[in-house]
Amino acid sequence: MPYGFGFSLAIKALRARLVKGETITLKSIGFAPKPQLASVELSYGGRDRIRMAGRIIAADRFIVHPKIPAIAKLFVKVPDAQIWLTTPPAGFLRWEGAMAEPDDQIIRVDLLPGGTSEAAVPVATSGTRK
């Protein structure tokens, strides 16, 4: 189940609640191989620094976790996707996840073009969010 741009918009709208620690369940349509209704949980994963296009950008990481029925978990493993939004004002920065099928390779889509992108690095927390 790919996680498209719609989740970035949902996260942007729900950002304040997610950053406070709330986990929010949404319904989604998955198209593998035919349309199916699925639930996903959105949660806040922390603040990261991402080196992209020669700069370091602060971003909030959000996790899109598919809710798979217990019986289906025996046959399929669907990885979580991660979406990074720039710190307020919110804007799309990066997406990582499987492209179409659950066993597809995890890919990264960055907003800014450039050389090889690097993995996000968590920002050390001091108890306050800036």
N, CA, C and O atoms as a Tinker XYZ file with bonds, in Angstrom:
   520  protein
     1  N      0.856000   -1.178000    0.000000    73     2
     2  CA     0.000000    0.000000    0.000000    64     1     3
     3  C      0.903000    1.242000    0.000000    63     2     4     5
     4  O      1.527000    1.520000    1.024000    81     3
     5  N      0.996000    1.975000   -1.065000    73     3     6
     6  CA     1.807000    3.178000   -1.074000    64     5     7
     7  C      1.119000    4.302000   -0.308000    63     6     8     9
     8  O     -0.108000    4.366000   -0.236000    81     7
     9  N      1.914000    5.162000    0.246000    73     7    10
    10  CA     1.389000    6.278000    1.041000    64     9    11
    11  C      1.685000    7.553000    0.286000    63    10    12    13
    12  O      2.826000    8.015000    0.255000    81    11
    13  N      0.671000    8.116000   -0.317000    73    11    14
    14  CA     0.863000    9.242000   -1.210000    64    13    15
    15  C      0.791000   10.592000   -0.539000    63    14    16    17
    16  O      0.865000   10.727000    0.683000    81    15
    17  N      0.644000   11.571000   -1.383000    73    15    18
    18  CA     0.646000   12.972000   -0.965000    64    17    19
    19  C     -0.499000   13.283000   -0.008000    63    18    20    21
    20  O     -0.389000   14.200000    0.807000    81    19
    21  N     -1.588000   12.539000   -0.095000    73    19    22
    22  CA    -2.738000   12.761000    0.781000    64    21    23
    23  C     -2.368000   12.656000    2.254000    63    22    24    25
    24  O     -2.894000   13.400000    3.081000    81    23
    25  N     -1.467000   11.737000    2.585000    73    23    26
    26  CA    -1.050000   11.615000    3.979000    64    25    27
    27  C     -0.253000   12.832000    4.430000    63    26    28    29
    28  O     -0.346000   13.236000    5.589000    81    27
    29  N      0.527000   13.421000    3.530000    73    27    30
    30  CA     1.248000   14.657000    3.885000    64    29    31
    31  C      0.261000   15.759000    4.239000    63    30    32    33
    32  O      0.476000   16.506000    5.194000    81    31
    33  N     -0.814000   15.863000    3.479000    73    31    34
    34  CA    -1.839000   16.878000    3.754000    64    33    35
    35  C     -2.557000   16.590000    5.068000    63    34    36    37
    36  O     -2.819000   17.506000    5.847000    81    35
    37  N     -2.879000   15.311000    5.318000    73    35    38
    38  CA    -3.546000   14.939000    6.574000    64    37    39
    39  C     -2.645000   15.241000    7.769000    63    38    40    41
    40  O     -3.102000   15.776000    8.779000    81    39
    41  N     -1.381000   14.901000    7.651000    73    39    42
    42  CA    -0.441000   15.161000    8.747000    64    41    43
    43  C     -0.310000   16.657000    8.987000    63    42    44    45
    44  O     -0.270000   17.101000   10.135000    81    43
    45  N     -0.243000   17.422000    7.932000    73    43    46
    46  CA    -0.151000   18.877000    8.080000    64    45    47
    47  C     -1.348000   19.411000    8.862000    63    46    48    49
    48  O     -1.191000   20.274000    9.725000    81    47
    49  N     -2.546000   18.901000    8.562000    73    47    50
    50  CA    -3.753000   19.362000    9.246000    64    49    51
    51  C     -3.820000   18.878000   10.693000    63    50    52    53
    52  O     -4.403000   19.552000   11.542000    81    51
    53  N     -3.230000   17.715000   10.983000    73    51    54
    54  CA    -3.304000   17.113000   12.316000    64    53    55
    55  C     -2.023000   17.292000   13.126000    63    54    56    57
    56  O     -1.891000   16.739000   14.218000    81    55
    57  N     -1.097000   18.051000   12.597000    73    55    58
    58  CA     0.243000   18.176000   13.169000    64    57    59
    59  C      0.261000   18.505000   14.659000    63    58    60    61
    60  O      0.970000   17.846000   15.418000    81    59
    61  N     -0.493000   19.496000   15.091000    73    59    62
    62  CA    -0.462000   19.920000   16.496000    64    61    63
    63  C     -0.834000   18.761000   17.414000    63    62    64    65
    64  O     -0.195000   18.560000   18.446000    81    63
    65  N     -1.854000   18.003000   17.050000    73    63    66
    66  CA    -2.279000   16.864000   17.865000    64    65    67
    67  C     -1.229000   15.767000   17.878000    63    66    68    69
    68  O     -0.967000   15.167000   18.921000    81    67
    69  N     -0.624000   15.499000   16.725000    73    67    70
    70  CA     0.383000   14.445000   16.630000    64    69    71
    71  C      1.632000   14.794000   17.433000    63    70    72    73
    72  O      2.175000   13.942000   18.136000    81    71
    73  N      2.090000   16.033000   17.334000    73    71    74
    74  CA     3.291000   16.460000   18.054000    64    73    75
    75  C      3.082000   16.368000   19.566000    63    74    76    77
    76  O      4.033000   16.133000   20.311000    81    75
    77  N      1.847000   16.550000   20.018000    73    75    78
    78  CA     1.543000   16.434000   21.455000    64    77    79
    79  C      1.506000   14.985000   21.918000    63    78    80    81
    80  O      1.352000   14.723000   23.111000    81    79
    81  N      1.644000   14.035000   20.987000    73    79    82
    82  CA     1.705000   12.632000   21.366000    64    81    83
    83  C      0.492000   11.805000   21.021000    63    82    84    85
    84  O      0.460000   10.611000   21.319000    81    83
    85  N     -0.507000   12.403000   20.400000    73    83    86
    86  CA    -1.712000   11.665000   20.040000    64    85    87
    87  C     -1.429000   10.760000   18.833000    63    86    88    89
    88  O     -0.693000   11.141000   17.923000    81    87
    89  N     -2.015000    9.571000   18.835000    73    87    90
    90  CA    -1.994000    8.683000   17.682000    64    89    91
    91  C     -3.382000    8.742000   17.062000    63    90    92    93
    92  O     -4.387000    8.565000   17.752000    81    91
    93  N     -3.434000    8.991000   15.763000    73    91    94
    94  CA    -4.707000    9.196000   15.077000    64    93    95
    95  C     -4.879000    8.124000   14.008000    63    94    96    97
    96  O     -3.984000    7.888000   13.196000    81    95
    97  N     -6.041000    7.481000   14.020000    73    95    98
    98  CA    -6.352000    6.446000   13.034000    64    97    99
    99  C     -7.184000    7.051000   11.910000    63    98   100   101
   100  O     -8.175000    7.740000   12.156000    81    99
   101  N     -6.769000    6.784000   10.674000    73    99   102
   102  CA    -7.486000    7.230000    9.483000    64   101   103
   103  C     -7.822000    6.021000    8.615000    63   102   104   105
   104  O     -7.166000    4.983000    8.690000    81   103
   105  N     -8.831000    6.173000    7.812000    73   103   106
   106  CA    -9.184000    5.146000    6.825000    64   105   107
   107  C     -8.549000    5.526000    5.494000    63   106   108   109
   108  O     -8.439000    6.704000    5.156000    81   107
   109  N     -8.134000    4.512000    4.748000    73   107   110
   110  CA    -7.468000    4.737000    3.473000    64   109   111
   111  C     -7.926000    3.660000    2.486000    63   110   112   113
   112  O     -8.443000    2.615000    2.883000    81   111
   113  N     -7.731000    3.928000    1.227000    73   111   114
   114  CA    -7.993000    2.930000    0.196000    64   113   115
   115  C     -6.646000    2.419000   -0.300000    63   114   116   117
   116  O     -5.805000    3.193000   -0.757000    81   115
   117  N     -6.455000    1.120000   -0.206000    73   115   118
   118  CA    -5.242000    0.491000   -0.723000    64   117   119
   119  C     -5.561000   -0.183000   -2.050000    63   118   120   121
   120  O     -6.630000   -0.774000   -2.201000    81   119
   121  N     -4.659000   -0.102000   -3.000000    73   119   122
   122  CA    -4.887000   -0.658000   -4.337000    64   121   123
   123  C     -3.890000   -1.768000   -4.632000    63   122   124   125
   124  O     -3.062000   -1.625000   -5.532000    81   123
   125  N     -3.952000   -2.875000   -3.891000    73   123   126
   126  CA    -3.003000   -3.954000   -4.114000    64   125   127
   127  C     -3.679000   -5.291000   -3.883000    63   126   128   129
   128  O     -3.875000   -5.630000   -2.716000    81   127
   129  N     -4.046000   -6.064000   -4.847000    73   127   130
   130  CA    -4.106000   -5.719000   -6.267000    64   129   131
   131  C     -5.413000   -5.030000   -6.650000    63   130   132   133
   132  O     -5.500000   -4.439000   -7.726000    81   131
   133  N     -6.437000   -5.093000   -5.788000    73   131   134
   134  CA    -7.683000   -4.382000   -6.076000    64   133   135
   135  C     -8.000000   -3.475000   -4.886000    63   134   136   137
   136  O     -7.461000   -3.691000   -3.800000    81   135
   137  N     -8.847000   -2.478000   -5.057000    73   135   138
   138  CA    -9.125000   -1.528000   -3.973000    64   137   139
   139  C     -9.655000   -2.213000   -2.708000    63   138   140   141
   140  O    -10.541000   -3.065000   -2.761000    81   139
   141  N     -9.083000   -1.809000   -1.574000    73   139   142
   142  CA    -9.502000   -2.324000   -0.281000    64   141   143
   143  C     -9.457000   -1.189000    0.733000    63   142   144   145
   144  O     -8.572000   -0.335000    0.688000    81   143
   145  N    -10.419000   -1.191000    1.645000    73   143   146
   146  CA   -10.417000   -0.216000    2.727000    64   145   147
   147  C     -9.416000   -0.673000    3.777000    63   146   148   149
   148  O     -9.413000   -1.840000    4.169000    81   147
   149  N     -8.574000    0.231000    4.228000    73   147   150
   150  CA    -7.564000   -0.092000    5.234000    64   149   151
   151  C     -7.478000    1.048000    6.239000    63   150   152   153
   152  O     -7.796000    2.195000    5.926000    81   151
   153  N     -7.046000    0.718000    7.442000    73   151   154
   154  CA    -6.818000    1.737000    8.471000    64   153   155
   155  C     -5.328000    1.948000    8.636000    63   154   156   157
   156  O     -4.539000    1.011000    8.518000    81   155
   157  N     -4.949000    3.177000    8.907000    73   155   158
   158  CA    -3.554000    3.499000    9.219000    64   157   159
   159  C     -3.534000    4.346000   10.477000    63   158   160   161
   160  O     -4.476000    5.086000   10.761000    81   159
   161  N     -2.451000    4.229000   11.224000    73   159   162
   162  CA    -2.245000    5.063000   12.401000    64   161   163
   163  C     -1.159000    6.076000   12.081000    63   162   164   165
   164  O     -0.089000    5.720000   11.589000    81   163
   165  N     -1.438000    7.324000   12.361000    73   163   166
   166  CA    -0.450000    8.392000   12.223000    64   165   167
   167  C      0.090000    8.709000   13.605000    63   166   168   169
   168  O     -0.673000    8.806000   14.566000    81   167
   169  N      1.404000    8.870000   13.710000    73   167   170
   170  CA     2.011000    9.257000   14.978000    64   169   171
   171  C      3.241000   10.111000   14.708000    63   170   172   173
   172  O      3.773000   10.143000   13.598000    81   171
   173  N      3.675000   10.804000   15.759000    73   171   174
   174  CA     4.853000   11.664000   15.681000    64   173   175
   175  C      6.081000   10.839000   16.022000    63   174   176   177
   176  O      6.101000   10.143000   17.037000    81   175
   177  N      7.100000   10.912000   15.185000    73   175   178
   178  CA     8.318000   10.132000   15.391000    64   177   179
   179  C      9.473000   10.912000   15.960000    63   178   180   181
   180  O     10.493000   10.321000   16.314000    81   179
   181  N      9.349000   12.235000   16.061000    73   179   182
   182  CA    10.430000   13.048000   16.611000    64   181   183
   183  C     10.936000   14.075000   15.622000    63   182   184   185
   184  O     10.496000   14.149000   14.475000    81   183
   185  N     11.867000   14.854000   16.104000    73   183   186
   186  CA    12.474000   15.901000   15.280000    64   185   187
   187  C     13.820000   15.402000   14.787000    63   186   188   189
   188  O     14.613000   14.858000   15.554000    81   187
   189  N     14.068000   15.593000   13.499000    73   187   190
   190  CA    15.303000   15.134000   12.867000    64   189   191
   191  C     15.993000   16.277000   12.144000    63   190   192   193
   192  O     15.400000   17.315000   11.853000    81   191
   193  N     17.270000   16.044000   11.865000    73   191   194
   194  CA    18.034000   16.929000   10.977000    64   193   195
   195  C     18.300000   16.133000    9.712000    63   194   196   197
   196  O     18.722000   14.977000    9.766000    81   195
   197  N     18.052000   16.757000    8.587000    73   195   198
   198  CA    18.248000   16.077000    7.306000    64   197   199
   199  C     19.212000   16.895000    6.465000    63   198   200   201
   200  O     18.997000   18.082000    6.221000    81   199
   201  N     20.283000   16.237000    6.024000    73   199   202
   202  CA    21.222000   16.889000    5.099000    64   201   203
   203  C     20.695000   16.654000    3.697000    63   202   204   205
   204  O     20.537000   15.519000    3.247000    81   203
   205  N     20.428000   17.759000    3.023000    73   203   206
   206  CA    19.826000   17.682000    1.695000    64   205   207
   207  C     20.301000   18.879000    0.883000    63   206   208   209
   208  O     20.228000   20.019000    1.343000    81   207
   209  N     20.784000   18.618000   -0.313000    73   207   210
   210  CA    21.236000   19.668000   -1.229000    64   209   211
   211  C     22.252000   20.592000   -0.561000    63   210   212   213
   212  O     22.211000   21.810000   -0.738000    81   211
   213  N     23.166000   19.995000    0.212000    73   211   214
   214  CA    24.242000   20.767000    0.822000    64   213   215
   215  C     23.843000   21.570000    2.055000    63   214   216   217
   216  O     24.640000   22.367000    2.551000    81   215
   217  N     22.621000   21.374000    2.560000    73   215   218
   218  CA    22.167000   22.105000    3.748000    64   217   219
   219  C     21.658000   21.112000    4.778000    63   218   220   221
   220  O     21.336000   19.971000    4.447000    81   219
   221  N     21.586000   21.550000    6.024000    73   219   222
   222  CA    20.963000   20.756000    7.070000    64   221   223
   223  C     19.626000   21.419000    7.386000    63   222   224   225
   224  O     19.565000   22.607000    7.701000    81   223
   225  N     18.562000   20.631000    7.295000    73   223   226
   226  CA    17.209000   21.155000    7.469000    64   225   227
   227  C     16.565000   20.446000    8.658000    63   226   228   229
   228  O     16.587000   19.218000    8.742000    81   227
   229  N     15.992000   21.226000    9.577000    73   227   230
   230  CA    15.253000   20.654000   10.700000    64   229   231
   231  C     13.872000   20.234000   10.217000    63   230   232   233
   232  O     13.216000   20.969000    9.478000    81   231
   233  N     13.436000   19.056000   10.633000    73   231   234
   234  CA    12.140000   18.544000   10.180000    64   233   235
   235  C     11.513000   17.669000   11.259000    63   234   236   237
   236  O     12.208000   17.065000   12.076000    81   235
   237  N     10.197000   17.615000   11.243000    73   235   238
   238  CA     9.456000   16.718000   12.119000    64   237   239
   239  C      9.132000   15.450000   11.338000    63   238   240   241
   240  O      8.657000   15.514000   10.204000    81   239
   241  N      9.395000   14.286000   11.959000    73   239   242
   242  CA     9.154000   12.993000   11.320000    64   241   243
   243  C      7.835000   12.415000   11.835000    63   242   244   245
   244  O      7.577000   12.395000   13.038000    81   243
   245  N      7.016000   11.952000   10.907000    73   243   246
   246  CA     5.736000   11.345000   11.232000    64   245   247
   247  C      5.719000    9.933000   10.662000    63   246   248   249
   248  O      6.291000    9.673000    9.603000    81   247
   249  N      5.061000    9.029000   11.370000    73   247   250
   250  CA     5.026000    7.624000   10.975000    64   249   251
   251  C      3.616000    7.262000   10.537000    63   250   252   253
   252  O      2.636000    7.580000   11.211000    81   251
   253  N      3.534000    6.586000    9.385000    73   251   254
   254  CA     2.271000    6.074000    8.867000    64   253   255
   255  C      2.347000    4.552000    9.031000    63   254   256   257
   256  O      3.080000    3.874000    8.311000    81   255
   257  N      1.578000    4.030000    9.990000    73   255   258
   258  CA     1.608000    2.604000   10.320000    64   257   259
   259  C      0.320000    1.933000    9.847000    63   258   260   261
   260  O     -0.761000    2.248000   10.346000    81   259
   261  N      0.426000    1.008000    8.887000    73   259   262
   262  CA    -0.775000    0.321000    8.413000    64   261   263
   263  C     -1.285000   -0.663000    9.470000    63   262   264   265
   264  O     -0.502000   -1.379000   10.095000    81   263
   265  N     -2.589000   -0.686000    9.657000    73   263   266
   266  CA    -3.219000   -1.629000   10.578000    64   265   267
   267  C     -3.663000   -2.837000    9.753000    63   266   268   269
   268  O     -4.609000   -2.748000    8.969000    81   267
   269  N     -2.990000   -3.941000    9.931000    73   267   270
   270  CA    -3.243000   -5.147000    9.154000    64   269   271
   271  C     -4.014000   -6.136000   10.038000    63   270   272   273
   272  O     -3.625000   -6.363000   11.184000    81   271
   273  N     -5.102000   -6.727000    9.524000    73   271   274
   274  CA    -5.827000   -7.724000   10.306000    64   273   275
   275  C     -4.899000   -8.868000   10.728000    63   274   276   277
   276  O     -3.982000   -9.236000    9.993000    81   275
   277  N     -5.143000   -9.417000   11.906000    73   275   278
   278  CA    -4.267000  -10.448000   12.473000    64   277   279
   279  C     -4.033000  -11.610000   11.509000    63   278   280   281
   280  O     -2.902000  -12.074000   11.366000    81   279
   281  N     -5.068000  -12.074000   10.862000    73   279   282
   282  CA    -4.921000  -13.211000    9.951000    64   281   283
   283  C     -4.038000  -12.847000    8.760000    63   282   284   285
   284  O     -3.263000  -13.680000    8.290000    81   283
   285  N     -4.145000  -11.621000    8.271000    73   283   286
   286  CA    -3.335000  -11.183000    7.124000    64   285   287
   287  C     -1.868000  -11.043000    7.497000    63   286   288   289
   288  O     -0.998000  -11.206000    6.641000    81   287
   289  N     -1.571000  -10.741000    8.777000    73   287   290
   290  CA    -0.176000  -10.598000    9.210000    64   289   291
   291  C      0.621000  -11.885000    9.022000    63   290   292   293
   292  O      1.849000  -11.858000    8.939000    81   291
   293  N     -0.082000  -13.005000    8.957000    73   291   294
   294  CA     0.593000  -14.277000    8.732000    64   293   295
   295  C      1.165000  -14.377000    7.321000    63   294   296   297
   296  O      2.119000  -15.118000    7.081000    81   295
   297  N      0.570000  -13.620000    6.380000    73   295   298
   298  CA     0.946000  -13.751000    4.972000    64   297   299
   299  C      1.658000  -12.531000    4.395000    63   298   300   301
   300  O      2.378000  -12.641000    3.403000    81   299
   301  N      1.461000  -11.388000    5.005000    73   299   302
   302  CA     2.020000  -10.164000    4.434000    64   301   303
   303  C      2.565000   -9.258000    5.537000    63   302   304   305
   304  O      1.971000   -9.131000    6.608000    81   303
   305  N      3.685000   -8.645000    5.256000    73   303   306
   306  CA     4.270000   -7.667000    6.184000    64   305   307
   307  C      4.338000   -6.338000    5.440000    63   306   308   309
   308  O      5.061000   -6.206000    4.453000    81   307
   309  N      3.586000   -5.365000    5.917000    73   307   310
   310  CA     3.560000   -4.057000    5.273000    64   309   311
   311  C      4.393000   -3.103000    6.133000    63   310   312   313
   312  O      4.055000   -2.857000    7.290000    81   311
   313  N      5.479000   -2.566000    5.571000    73   311   314
   314  CA     6.335000   -1.683000    6.365000    64   313   315
   315  C      5.683000   -0.328000    6.605000    63   314   316   317
   316  O      4.845000    0.127000    5.827000    81   315
   317  N      6.089000    0.307000    7.703000    73   315   318
   318  CA     5.654000    1.672000    7.971000    64   317   319
   319  C      6.283000    2.603000    6.936000    63   318   320   321
   320  O      7.339000    2.307000    6.378000    81   319
   321  N      5.630000    3.713000    6.694000    73   319   322
   322  CA     6.199000    4.789000    5.877000    64   321   323
   323  C      6.515000    5.937000    6.828000    63   322   324   325
   324  O      5.915000    6.055000    7.897000    81   323
   325  N      7.443000    6.762000    6.437000    73   323   326
   326  CA     7.791000    7.940000    7.223000    64   325   327
   327  C      7.684000    9.165000    6.329000    63   326   328   329
   328  O      8.052000    9.139000    5.154000    81   327
   329  N      7.172000   10.233000    6.915000    73   327   330
   330  CA     7.034000   11.493000    6.187000    64   329   331
   331  C      7.645000   12.587000    7.049000    63   330   332   333
   332  O      7.338000   12.695000    8.236000    81   331
   333  N      8.507000   13.396000    6.452000    73   331   334
   334  CA     9.105000   14.520000    7.155000    64   333   335
   335  C      8.495000   15.807000    6.627000    63   334   336   337
   336  O      8.377000   16.002000    5.418000    81   335
   337  N      8.112000   16.676000    7.537000    73   335   338
   338  CA     7.628000   18.005000    7.191000    64   337   339
   339  C      8.574000   19.022000    7.803000    63   338   340   341
   340  O      9.077000   18.825000    8.909000    81   339
   341  N      8.813000   20.104000    7.086000    73   339   342
   342  CA     9.628000   21.163000    7.650000    64   341   343
   343  C      8.929000   21.713000    8.888000    63   342   344   345
   344  O      7.713000   21.598000    9.036000    81   343
   345  N      9.709000   22.301000    9.757000    73   343   346
   346  CA     9.122000   22.888000   10.954000    64   345   347
   347  C      8.270000   24.074000   10.533000    63   346   348   349
   348  O      8.493000   24.643000    9.465000    81   347
   349  N      7.292000   24.458000   11.360000    73   347   350
   350  CA     6.313000   25.468000   10.918000    64   349   351
   351  C      6.963000   26.660000   10.239000    63   350   352   353
   352  O      7.974000   27.168000   10.723000    81   351
   353  N      6.398000   27.118000    9.116000    73   351   354
   354  CA     5.197000   26.588000    8.474000    64   353   355
   355  C      5.492000   25.230000    7.839000    63   354   356   357
   356  O      6.558000   25.021000    7.262000    81   355
   357  N      4.541000   24.322000    7.953000    73   355   358
   358  CA     4.726000   22.945000    7.493000    64   357   359
   359  C      4.794000   22.869000    5.983000    63   358   360   361
   360  O      4.007000   23.499000    5.277000    81   359
   361  N      5.732000   22.098000    5.505000    73   359   362
   362  CA     5.860000   21.830000    4.084000    64   361   363
   363  C      6.504000   20.473000    3.896000    63   362   364   365
   364  O      7.312000   20.049000    4.723000    81   363
   365  N      6.161000   19.790000    2.828000    73   363   366
   366  CA     6.720000   18.471000    2.549000    64   365   367
   367  C      8.226000   18.570000    2.374000    63   366   368   369
   368  O      8.721000   19.474000    1.700000    81   367
   369  N      8.961000   17.628000    2.989000    73   367   370
   370  CA    10.407000   17.587000    2.841000    64   369   371
   371  C     10.880000   16.231000    2.314000    63   370   372   373
   372  O     11.706000   16.172000    1.403000    81   371
   373  N     10.354000   15.134000    2.888000    73   371   374
   374  CA    10.827000   13.802000    2.493000    64   373   375
   375  C      9.765000   12.755000    2.798000    63   374   376   377
   376  O      8.960000   12.905000    3.718000    81   375
   377  N      9.786000   11.666000    1.981000    73   375   378
   378  CA     8.942000   10.499000    2.203000    64   377   379
   379  C      9.813000    9.267000    2.031000    63   378   380   381
   380  O     10.628000    9.213000    1.111000    81   379
   381  N      9.653000    8.273000    2.904000    73   379   382
   382  CA    10.328000    6.985000    2.760000    64   381   383
   383  C      9.301000    5.881000    2.936000    63   382   384   385
   384  O      8.494000    5.917000    3.865000    81   383
   385  N      9.332000    4.914000    2.054000    73   383   386
   386  CA     8.423000    3.788000    2.172000    64   385   387
   387  C      8.504000    2.889000    0.950000    63   386   388   389
   388  O      9.255000    3.148000    0.010000    81   387
   389  N      7.705000    1.821000    0.990000    73   387   390
   390  CA     7.626000    0.908000   -0.147000    64   389   391
   391  C      6.791000    1.572000   -1.242000    63   390   392   393
   392  O      5.774000    2.200000   -0.949000    81   391
   393  N      7.205000    1.440000   -2.471000    73   391   394
   394  CA     6.545000    2.141000   -3.560000    64   393   395
   395  C      5.140000    1.617000   -3.859000    63   394   396   397
   396  O      4.209000    2.413000   -3.985000    81   395
   397  N      4.967000    0.311000   -3.976000    73   395   398
   398  CA     3.647000   -0.208000   -4.324000    64   397   399
   399  C      3.308000   -1.459000   -3.530000    63   398   400   401
   400  O      2.328000   -1.475000   -2.785000    81   399
   401  N      4.094000   -2.487000   -3.681000    73   399   402
   402  CA     3.847000   -3.752000   -2.989000    64   401   403
   403  C      4.571000   -3.750000   -1.643000    63   402   404   405
   404  O      5.625000   -3.127000   -1.514000    81   403
   405  N      4.018000   -4.440000   -0.639000    73   403   406
   406  CA     4.647000   -4.450000    0.686000    64   405   407
   407  C      6.099000   -4.916000    0.689000    63   406   408   409
   408  O      6.886000   -4.454000    1.515000    81   407
   409  N      6.469000   -5.813000   -0.209000    73   407   410
   410  CA     7.847000   -6.315000   -0.216000    64   409   411
   411  C      8.759000   -5.546000   -1.170000    63   410   412   413
   412  O      9.896000   -5.956000   -1.402000    81   411
   413  N      8.274000   -4.444000   -1.722000    73   411   414
   414  CA     9.130000   -3.593000   -2.554000    64   413   415
   415  C     10.235000   -2.980000   -1.695000    63   414   416   417
   416  O     10.100000   -2.841000   -0.479000    81   415
   417  N     11.312000   -2.623000   -2.350000    73   415   418
   418  CA    12.421000   -1.954000   -1.687000    64   417   419
   419  C     11.943000   -0.616000   -1.117000    63   418   420   421
   420  O     11.124000    0.064000   -1.737000    81   419
   421  N     12.450000   -0.235000    0.056000    73   419   422
   422  CA    12.142000    1.068000    0.648000    64   421   423
   423  C     12.896000    2.127000   -0.156000    63   422   424   425
   424  O     14.105000    2.033000   -0.367000    81   423
   425  N     12.146000    3.134000   -0.596000    73   423   426
   426  CA    12.776000    4.211000   -1.361000    64   425   427
   427  C     12.592000    5.531000   -0.625000    63   426   428   429
   428  O     11.783000    5.637000    0.297000    81   427
   429  N     13.342000    6.516000   -1.039000    73   427   430
   430  CA    13.295000    7.846000   -0.439000    64   429   431
   431  C     13.000000    8.865000   -1.534000    63   430   432   433
   432  O     13.626000    8.856000   -2.595000    81   431
   433  N     12.038000    9.743000   -1.260000    73   431   434
   434  CA    11.692000   10.823000   -2.182000    64   433   435
   435  C     11.949000   12.131000   -1.448000    63   434   436   437
   436  O     11.299000   12.422000   -0.444000    81   435
   437  N     12.892000   12.916000   -1.945000    73   435   438
   438  CA    13.253000   14.194000   -1.331000    64   437   439
   439  C     12.673000   15.355000   -2.110000    63   438   440   441
   440  O     12.504000   15.280000   -3.327000    81   439
   441  N     12.372000   16.424000   -1.402000    73   439   442
   442  CA    11.876000   17.643000   -2.029000    64   441   443
   443  C     12.967000   18.299000   -2.866000    63   442   444   445
   444  O     12.727000   18.707000   -4.002000    81   443
   445  N     14.157000   18.398000   -2.302000    73   443   446
   446  CA    15.245000   19.100000   -2.972000    64   445   447
   447  C     16.108000   18.137000   -3.760000    63   446   448   449
   448  O     16.511000   17.099000   -3.236000    81   447
   449  N     16.400000   18.462000   -5.015000    73   447   450
   450  CA    17.271000   17.599000   -5.804000    64   449   451
   451  C     18.721000   17.814000   -5.388000    63   450   452   453
   452  O     19.049000   18.756000   -4.668000    81   451
   453  N     19.537000   16.959000   -5.839000    73   451   454
   454  CA    20.960000   17.103000   -5.544000    64   453   455
   455  C     21.627000   15.752000   -5.595000    63   454   456   457
   456  O     21.145000   14.828000   -6.250000    81   455
   457  N     22.735000   15.646000   -4.902000    73   455   458
   458  CA    23.475000   14.397000   -4.862000    64   457   459
   459  C     22.754000   13.363000   -4.031000    63   458   460   461
   460  O     21.551000   13.458000   -3.791000    81   459
   461  N     23.507000   12.380000   -3.601000    73   459   462
   462  CA    22.966000   11.311000   -2.777000    64   461   463
   463  C     22.408000   11.896000   -1.495000    63   462   464   465
   464  O     23.078000   12.679000   -0.821000    81   463
   465  N     21.185000   11.522000   -1.156000    73   463   466
   466  CA    20.605000   12.029000    0.088000    64   465   467
   467  C     21.050000   11.145000    1.237000    63   466   468   469
   468  O     21.380000    9.975000    1.043000    81   467
   469  N     21.056000   11.706000    2.421000    73   467   470
   470  CA    21.507000   10.993000    3.602000    64   469   471
   471  C     20.332000   10.698000    4.509000    63   470   472   473
   472  O     19.294000   11.357000    4.441000    81   471
   473  N     20.505000    9.705000    5.356000    73   471   474
   474  CA    19.466000    9.357000    6.326000    64   473   475
   475  C     19.273000   10.507000    7.306000    63   474   476   477
   476  O     20.199000   11.270000    7.580000    81   475
   477  N     18.049000   10.620000    7.829000    73   475   478
   478  CA    17.746000   11.638000    8.838000    64   477   479
   479  C     18.431000   11.272000   10.143000    63   478   480   481
   480  O     18.600000   10.093000   10.454000    81   479
   481  N     18.825000   12.285000   10.906000    73   479   482
   482  CA    19.480000   12.103000   12.197000    64   481   483
   483  C     18.611000   12.746000   13.263000    63   482   484   485
   484  O     18.291000   13.931000   13.163000    81   483
   485  N     18.218000   11.979000   14.297000    73   483   486
   486  CA    17.391000   12.576000   15.349000    64   485   487
   487  C     18.112000   13.743000   16.030000    63   486   488   489
   488  O     19.324000   13.703000   16.245000    81   487
   489  N     17.349000   14.768000   16.359000    73   487   490
   490  CA    17.868000   15.910000   17.094000    64   489   491
   491  C     17.811000   15.536000   18.566000    63   490   492   493
   492  O     16.805000   15.002000   19.032000    81   491
   493  N     18.879000   15.810000   19.298000    73   491   494
   494  CA    18.887000   15.531000   20.734000    64   493   495
   495  C     17.784000   16.369000   21.385000    63   494   496   497
   496  O     17.672000   17.571000   21.142000    81   495
   497  N     16.981000   15.718000   22.208000    73   495   498
   498  CA    15.880000   16.420000   22.856000    64   497   499
   499  C     16.311000   16.912000   24.220000    63   498   500   501
   500  O     17.042000   16.235000   24.943000    81   499
   501  N     15.844000   18.111000   24.560000    73   499   502
   502  CA    16.149000   18.693000   25.866000    64   501   503
   503  C     14.866000   18.902000   26.654000    63   502   504   505
   504  O     14.833000   19.680000   27.608000    81   503
   505  N     13.801000   18.199000   26.249000    73   503   506
   506  CA    12.545000   18.315000   26.963000    64   505   507
   507  C     11.616000   19.385000   26.400000    63   506   508   509
   508  O     10.445000   19.445000   26.776000    81   507
   509  N     12.125000   20.233000   25.500000    73   507   510
   510  CA    11.286000   21.272000   24.911000    64   509   511
   511  C     11.364000   21.172000   23.404000    63   510   512   513
   512  O     12.395000   20.776000   22.860000    81   511
   513  N     10.324000   21.513000   22.744000    73   511   514
   514  CA    10.266000   21.529000   21.287000    64   513   515
   515  C     10.336000   22.961000   20.829000    63   514   516   517
   516  O      9.516000   23.786000   21.231000    81   515
   517  N     11.298000   23.266000   19.999000    73   515   518
   518  CA    11.455000   24.638000   19.496000    64   517   519
   519  C     10.921000   24.739000   18.110000    63   518   520
   520  O     10.961000   25.814000   17.511000    81   519
